[in-house]
């Protein structure tokens, strides 16, 4: 039985570029495998509607959700923390 993931809807306002990168990465990876959202849903247990919202940039997946998606898409997730420039401080 599929369950809808709990999604934090606030991050997209603070980091729209990050949400776009995540969304595009999932779409590109899924397309490279010739996979539909429905097929990805079956592999991950994440509802197709949640996958659609993530891909459209309308939701912010949890780290757990990203790991499940990455595993199903045979991808690694890389995260880096970099020092802010003077402009960002």
Secondary structure, DSSP 8 states (H G I E B T S, - for coil): --B------SHHHH-HHHHHHHHHHHHHHHHHTT--HHHHHHHH-B-HHHHHHHHTTS----HHHHHHHHHHTT-----------GGG-
